[in-house]
Amino acid sequence: SCFFLTQNGYDGLALQVEVAKVKNRTVIVPHSRERIALMAEAKTHGQLFCATGGGHVTSDDFFKATELPLRKKQIKKMEDDKKHRQNMEVRLNEGRKVLEKNKPVESLTGVEL
């Protein structure tokens, strides 16, 4: 547009600006965890294109990315199950302590139960 203004007799160079060059950054290194995580979170083709850098979606990274959410669900389920089992173990140990007192249930107070 500066050239057009200069050709028509205006001072187009007054509007000319020098833009600093941005160093090209690699989107993400192939076969890295960051790339696989980005691909797993991608909901649109544009996001997937940015995550792959325009690469093929038939790479191993794509298959790992589709498996990642399933693994996260399994991990969460196992962690919840572990917490539940730990809580049950604590209750079991508390119950055993009460039974080891060898007192009849009617004589136990609320604090002892």
Secondary structure as GFF3:
##gff-version 3
##sequence-region A 1 113
A	DSSP	alpha_helix	2	7	.	.	.	ID=ss1
A	DSSP	three_ten_helix	12	15	.	.	.	ID=ss2
A	DSSP	alpha_helix	33	41	.	.	.	ID=ss3
A	DSSP	alpha_helix	45	52	.	.	.	ID=ss4
A	DSSP	alpha_helix	60	100	.	.	.	ID=ss5
A	DSSP	three_ten_helix	105	107	.	.	.	ID=ss6
###
